[in-house]
Amino acid sequence: MGPRKIPFLIVGGGIGGLATALALSRKGRLVHLLEKDDEFGEIGAGLQLAPNASRMLDRLGVLGEIAKSAVYPKRLLWMDAISGDPLTAVNLGEKFQKRYGYRYLVMHRTDLLNVLLEACRASDFITLDSRKRAVSVEDLGDGVQVCCADGSVYDGSALVAADGLWSTVRQFVHDDGDPVCSTYVAYRGTIPITQFPEGAPPEEMMLWTGPEMHFVRYPLRGRTLYNQVAVFRSYRYRPDSDDWGTPEELDEHFAGTCAVVRKGIALIDRSRRWPMFDRLPIANWTRNRITLLGDAAHPMLQYLAQGACQALEDAVTLADYVDRFGECVDQAFLAYQQIRASHTAKVQHAARAFGELWHRRPEELPRRNRLLAQRAHDDYIELDWLYGARE
């Protein structure tokens, strides 16, 4: 069988890839999406979607469906992981919504992916193929060819690579080696609300930070579940070993924390750990009619909870420029890159800096905590660049 002619190819069927397919289809573009796994799905549990993401979901026409499974926290509370004392808070109520036009929401990653997946399946402009692992890419100048592990070959007029942190296509566009390991590791999962420690606020996101570790908890699915994430720096990390960030280290790091954190750690899922990686920003994501999107373009540490949010911004922006430039897809991709690359680079750097702020060493904590105590809970100035609408 010869190559299949496709107008727009997308590699990667996660949140970014599905959002891009949906965004392009809304502009009348035919899309064929290739997903390497047997099923379309997300690994992980909770997901935070700030107003900049909600704005994009509204543009995609799925925000109403998202609302059916979303939870809207009233506040983000930042606590000291050792003493349990409050450090500061961010009010997420009416003033926050008025400033940014949208609310801050949390939901299960699977729920978001399923909303996007069903919207894609309902579109006559989108074809979804699973079990299609892209193994090579060829730049044809006026198009692109993708070869998959099963021997299938796809010819397209353009390719969007949304294939994540370990992107195959990125190696072809800009080979900068492997992602950077932060030496931090995360354990995450959900627990039934009935197991949640007595007295915990049901409508707030809780963050406890301590030296080189933090713990997060917030409600999901109509407050029937709580999402928990524990993150710590492993002192046993070696680049040539996978024997680090173990459950034993998890217990060691959190042994001296306050009672509520220790109870949460005792309940957290230990069946899988997530080493935390990012990359340094790059200026070029594009090669003729091939471009990168989401974690393939700008993987970032999770401390700003912006990975999925930035992928959604990418998807809508890319489709806007494709629509604006018509058949000049290479120019559309360059314009998309120009508007997005500088912003996502800032988010990547800010995510690293925010992690350093959370994980200060004991001798640095008093000064940081004094500064945090001085800020008003409805002071959003430092969030405007991230959550506010941009041209």
Summary of the structure (lengths in Angstrom):
residues: 391
radius of gyration: 21.2
end to end distance: 44.9
largest distance: 67.5
contacts: 1324
relative contact order: 0.17
helix: 38%
strand: 27%
